[in-house]
């Protein structure tokens, strides 16, 4: 289930702050919001039952993506 509109309204400004800080400091950024949305759209709630908080499988996918990003 993707996050509801109210949750998106609360999260989007925070996501933008994090993206801006990563850009400002040249930090690696894993776009978790987009990644989880893609996974959920293709394979359902296996990755994040509420659309926001990763399940154990979602955490494993994020860890693998992070390792690809920084390796």
MMTF fields as JSON, N, C-alpha, C and O atoms, coordinates in Angstrom:
{
  "mmtfVersion": "1.0.0",
  "mmtfProducer": "UNKNOWN",
  "numBonds": 283,
  "numAtoms": 284,
  "numGroups": 71,
  "numChains": 1,
  "numModels": 1,
  "chainsPerModel": [1],
  "groupsPerChain": [71],
  "chainIdList": ["A"],
  "bondAtomList": [4, 2, 8, 6, 12, 10, 16, 14, 20, 18, 24, 22, 28, 26, 32, 30, 36, 34, 40, 38, 44, 42, 48, 46, 52, 50, 56, 54, 60, 58, 64, 62, 68, 66, 72, 70, 76, 74, 80, 78, 84, 82, 88, 86, 92, 90, 96, 94, 100, 98, 104, 102, 108, 106, 112, 110, 116, 114, 120, 118, 124, 122, 128, 126, 132, 130, 136, 134, 140, 138, 144, 142, 148, 146, 152, 150, 156, 154, 160, 158, 164, 162, 168, 166, 172, 170, 176, 174, 180, 178, 184, 182, 188, 186, 192, 190, 196, 194, 200, 198, 204, 202, 208, 206, 212, 210, 216, 214, 220, 218, 224, 222, 228, 226, 232, 230, 236, 234, 240, 238, 244, 242, 248, 246, 252, 250, 256, 254, 260, 258, 264, 262, 268, 266, 272, 270, 276, 274, 280, 278],
  "bondOrderList": [1, 1, 1, 1, 1, 1, 1, 1, 1, 1, 1, 1, 1, 1, 1, 1, 1, 1, 1, 1, 1, 1, 1, 1, 1, 1, 1, 1, 1, 1, 1, 1, 1, 1, 1, 1, 1, 1, 1, 1, 1, 1, 1, 1, 1, 1, 1, 1, 1, 1, 1, 1, 1, 1, 1, 1, 1, 1, 1, 1, 1, 1, 1, 1, 1, 1, 1, 1, 1, 1],
  "groupList": [{"groupName": "UNK", "atomNameList": ["N", "CA", "C", "O"], "elementList": ["N", "C", "C", "O"], "formalChargeList": [0, 0, 0, 0], "bondAtomList": [1, 0, 2, 1, 3, 2], "bondOrderList": [1, 1, 2], "singleLetterCode": "X", "chemCompType": "L-PEPTIDE LINKING"}],
  "groupTypeList": [0, 0, 0, 0, 0, 0, 0, 0, 0, 0, 0, 0, 0, 0, 0, 0, 0, 0, 0, 0, 0, 0, 0, 0, 0, 0, 0, 0, 0, 0, 0, 0, 0, 0, 0, 0, 0, 0, 0, 0, 0, 0, 0, 0, 0, 0, 0, 0, 0, 0, 0, 0, 0, 0, 0, 0, 0, 0, 0, 0, 0, 0, 0, 0, 0, 0, 0, 0, 0, 0, 0],
  "groupIdList": [1, 2, 3, 4, 5, 6, 7, 8, 9, 10, 11, 12, 13, 14, 15, 16, 17, 18, 19, 20, 21, 22, 23, 24, 25, 26, 27, 28, 29, 30, 31, 32, 33, 34, 35, 36, 37, 38, 39, 40, 41, 42, 43, 44, 45, 46, 47, 48, 49, 50, 51, 52, 53, 54, 55, 56, 57, 58, 59, 60, 61, 62, 63, 64, 65, 66, 67, 68, 69, 70, 71],
  "secStructList": [7, 7, 7, 7, 2, 2, 2, 2, 2, 2, 2, 2, 2, 2, 2, 2, 2, 2, 2, 2, 2, 2, 2, 2, 2, 6, 7, 7, 7, 7, 7, 2, 2, 2, 2, 2, 2, 2, 2, 2, 2, 2, 2, 4, 4, 4, 1, 7, 6, 6, 1, 1, 1, 7, 7, 2, 2, 2, 2, 2, 2, 2, 2, 2, 2, 2, 2, 2, 2, 2, 7],
  "xCoordList": [0.849, 0.0, 0.894, 1.736, 0.733, 1.528, 1.084, -0.041, 1.954, 1.568, 0.341, 0.166, -0.486, -1.66, -1.225, -0.097, -2.134, -1.815, -1.353, -0.438, -1.986, -1.599, -0.166, 0.593, 0.201, 1.573, 2.558, 3.627, 2.205, 3.081, 3.285, 4.393, 2.233, 2.34, 3.324, 4.077, 3.322, 4.251, 5.673, 6.637, 5.807, 7.139, 7.86, 9.074, 7.152, 7.81, 8.731, 9.845, 8.328, 9.264, 10.531, 11.621, 10.376, 11.537, 12.473, 13.694, 11.892, 12.685, 13.482, 14.656, 12.847, 13.533, 14.688, 15.736, 14.51, 15.594, 16.783, 17.929, 16.506, 17.585, 18.3, 19.528, 17.543, 18.161, 19.027, 20.128, 18.53, 19.303, 20.59, 21.644, 20.505, 21.707, 22.721, 23.922, 22.249, 23.161, 23.869, 25.077, 23.108, 23.693, 24.7, 25.8, 24.316, 25.182, 26.499, 27.549, 26.454, 27.656, 28.304, 29.283, 27.774, 28.354, 28.252, 29.119, 27.2, 27.023, 26.286, 25.491, 26.566, 25.795, 24.357, 24.117, 23.418, 22.013, 21.322, 21.324, 20.743, 19.922, 18.479, 17.949, 17.85, 16.48, 15.496, 14.855, 15.398, 14.597, 13.128, 12.46, 12.616, 11.197, 10.851, 9.862, 11.647, 11.404, 11.641, 10.897, 12.677, 12.993, 11.86, 11.413, 11.394, 10.299, 9.02, 8.288, 8.748, 7.549, 7.594, 6.586, 8.765, 8.93, 8.725, 8.009, 9.358, 9.219, 7.763, 7.249, 7.112, 5.725, 4.819, 3.889, 5.087, 4.258, 4.356, 3.396, 5.517, 5.7, 5.412, 4.951, 5.679, 5.542, 4.754, 4.743, 4.113, 3.21, 3.858, 4.98, 3.123, 3.465, 4.563, 4.879, 5.134, 6.224, 7.368, 8.032, 7.594, 8.738, 8.456, 9.345, 7.24, 6.857, 5.341, 4.618, 4.873, 3.437, 2.596, 1.477, 3.131, 2.367, 2.793, 2.295, 3.708, 4.179, 5.297, 5.827, 5.664, 6.714, 7.805, 8.985, 7.418, 8.383, 8.732, 7.853, 10.021, 10.41, 10.183, 10.357, 9.793, 9.738, 11.175, 12.073, 11.423, 12.777, 13.278, 14.449, 12.41, 12.816, 13.143, 14.082, 12.363, 12.634, 13.966, 14.701, 14.28, 15.585, 16.721, 17.763, 16.53, 17.564, 17.767, 18.9, 16.672, 16.781, 17.488, 18.305, 17.176, 17.842, 19.328, 20.154, 19.674, 21.08, 21.841, 22.951, 21.244, 21.904, 22.082, 23.13, 21.068, 21.157, 22.221, 22.968, 22.293, 23.311, 24.711, 25.601, 24.902, 26.218, 26.591, 27.752, 25.63, 25.908, 26.265, 27.131, 25.608, 25.848, 27.243, 27.898, 27.689, 28.962, 30.154, 31.287, 29.916, 31.035, 31.848, 32.821],
  "yCoordList": [-1.174, 0.0, 1.237, 1.382, 2.124, 3.351, 4.274, 4.162, 5.182, 6.101, 6.907, 7.224, 7.224, 8.034, 9.48, 9.865, 10.259, 11.646, 12.449, 13.267, 12.214, 12.96, 12.62, 13.504, 11.351, 10.966, 11.578, 12.043, 11.579, 12.167, 13.651, 14.161, 14.344, 15.781, 16.013, 16.986, 15.132, 15.264, 14.859, 15.477, 13.834, 13.314, 14.103, 14.292, 14.563, 15.198, 16.356, 16.417, 17.271, 18.355, 17.836, 18.369, 16.813, 16.243, 15.573, 15.691, 14.877, 14.224, 15.27, 15.062, 16.382, 17.441, 18.039, 18.353, 18.196, 18.707, 17.748, 18.176, 16.464, 15.468, 15.496, 15.442, 15.58, 15.638, 16.891, 16.832, 18.006, 19.249, 19.157, 19.608, 18.575, 18.422, 17.492, 17.763, 16.412, 15.493, 16.206, 16.061, 16.97, 17.715, 18.744, 18.867, 19.48, 20.53, 19.968, 20.586, 18.801, 18.23, 17.145, 16.528, 16.911, 15.909, 14.498, 13.66, 14.24, 12.93, 11.973, 12.388, 10.701, 9.678, 9.735, 9.944, 9.547, 9.531, 8.375, 8.282, 7.513, 6.436, 6.927, 7.152, 7.092, 7.618, 6.52, 5.901, 6.302, 5.211, 5.364, 4.373, 6.585, 6.779, 6.271, 5.561, 6.625, 6.174, 4.687, 4.003, 4.196, 2.775, 1.925, 0.979, 2.255, 1.492, 1.622, 0.646, 2.812, 3.002, 2.106, 1.509, 2.015, 1.145, -0.323, -1.048, -0.747, -2.146, -2.474, -3.514, -1.594, -1.828, -1.853, -2.656, -0.981, -0.918, -2.203, -2.601, -2.848, -4.042, -5.335, -6.303, -5.366, -6.644, -6.531, -7.477, -5.432, -5.328, -5.017, -4.515, -5.33, -4.934, -5.777, -5.583, -6.684, -7.515, -6.661, -7.036, -5.516, -4.667, -3.66, -3.361, -3.134, -2.146, -2.21, -1.625, -2.912, -3.189, -1.917, -1.889, -0.864, 0.382, 1.403, 2.529, 1.014, 1.91, 2.839, 3.588, 2.803, 3.692, 2.904, 3.032, 2.102, 1.403, 0.049, -0.792, -0.171, -1.417, -2.634, -2.584, -3.721, -5.027, -5.554, -4.896, -6.717, -7.282, -7.428, -7.17, -7.835, -7.941, -6.56, -6.407, -5.565, -4.201, -3.691, -3.024, -4.004, -3.614, -4.299, -3.689, -5.553, -6.275, -5.628, -5.479, -5.245, -4.584, -3.236, -2.875, -2.499, -1.208, -1.399, -0.634, -2.401, -2.672, -3.012, -2.525, -3.846, -4.226, -2.99, -2.82, -2.15, -0.939, 0.004, 0.612, 0.13, 0.991, 0.482, 1.268, -0.809, -1.372, -1.125, -0.845, -1.222, -0.925, 0.558, 0.904, 1.418, 2.856, 3.25, 4.09, 2.657, 3.103, 2.225, 2.543, 1.15, 0.237, 0.784, 0.159],
  "zCoordList": [0.0, 0.0, 0.0, 0.887, -0.967, -0.963, 0.16, 0.646, 0.576, 1.643, 1.221, 0.044, 2.178, 1.856, 1.612, 1.918, 1.061, 0.712, 1.927, 1.823, 3.081, 4.288, 4.697, 5.095, 4.601, 4.942, 3.956, 4.351, 2.676, 1.663, 1.919, 1.755, 2.318, 2.61, 3.746, 3.727, 4.725, 5.859, 5.477, 5.93, 4.655, 4.335, 3.25, 3.338, 2.242, 1.1, 1.474, 0.953, 2.343, 2.697, 3.394, 3.19, 4.198, 4.886, 3.88, 3.979, 2.923, 1.88, 1.104, 0.799, 0.788, 0.049, 0.855, 0.29, 2.152, 3.006, 2.965, 2.829, 3.083, 3.057, 1.71, 1.659, 0.622, -0.716, -0.859, -1.407, -0.369, -0.446, 0.367, -0.08, 1.558, 2.387, 1.729, 1.754, 1.148, 0.465, -0.684, -0.868, -1.446, -2.564, -2.047, -2.584, -1.003, -0.449, 0.058, -0.123, 0.691, 1.295, 0.44, 0.86, -0.738, -1.624, -1.066, -1.315, -0.318, 0.318, -0.617, -1.459, -0.448, -1.153, -0.639, 0.55, -1.543, -1.149, -1.847, -3.075, -1.067, -1.592, -1.528, -0.44, -2.668, -2.731, -2.34, -3.188, -1.047, -0.493, -0.853, -1.149, -0.834, -1.131, -2.524, -2.702, -3.488, -4.854, -5.025, -5.727, -4.38, -4.485, -3.918, -4.565, -2.717, -2.116, -2.935, -3.1, -3.446, -4.263, -5.495, -5.872, -6.12, -7.291, -6.931, -7.621, -5.852, -5.428, -5.104, -5.515, -4.376, -3.984, -5.215, -5.288, -6.17, -7.377, -8.192, -8.853, -8.143, -8.963, -8.225, -8.83, -6.923, -6.204, -4.906, -4.118, -4.669, -3.531, -2.195, -2.123, -1.146, 0.221, 0.862, 2.035, 0.132, 0.637, 1.173, 2.14, 0.545, 0.866, 1.975, 2.771, 2.042, 3.057, 3.182, 2.375, 4.18, 4.308, 4.362, 3.849, 4.981, 5.076, 4.03, 4.017, 3.157, 2.115, 2.543, 1.722, 3.811, 4.325, 5.049, 4.723, 6.018, 6.868, 6.26, 6.074, 5.945, 5.296, 6.185, 7.402, 5.541, 6.195, 6.243, 5.717, 6.854, 6.79, 5.349, 5.073, 4.443, 3.029, 2.462, 1.681, 2.86, 2.416, 2.927, 2.2, 4.178, 4.734, 3.992, 3.752, 3.631, 2.871, 1.503, 1.047, 0.85, -0.451, -0.32, -1.167, 0.736, 0.968, 1.249, 0.75, 2.035, 2.344, 1.058, 0.842, 0.213, -1.033, -1.939, -2.563, -2.002, -2.815, -2.267, -3.035, -0.944, -0.334, -0.659, -0.984, -0.573, -0.885, -2.343, -2.639, -3.257, -4.659, -4.822, -5.626, -4.07, -4.165, -3.691, -4.31, -2.617, -2.022, -2.377, -2.016, -3.064, -3.404, -4.545, -4.966]
}
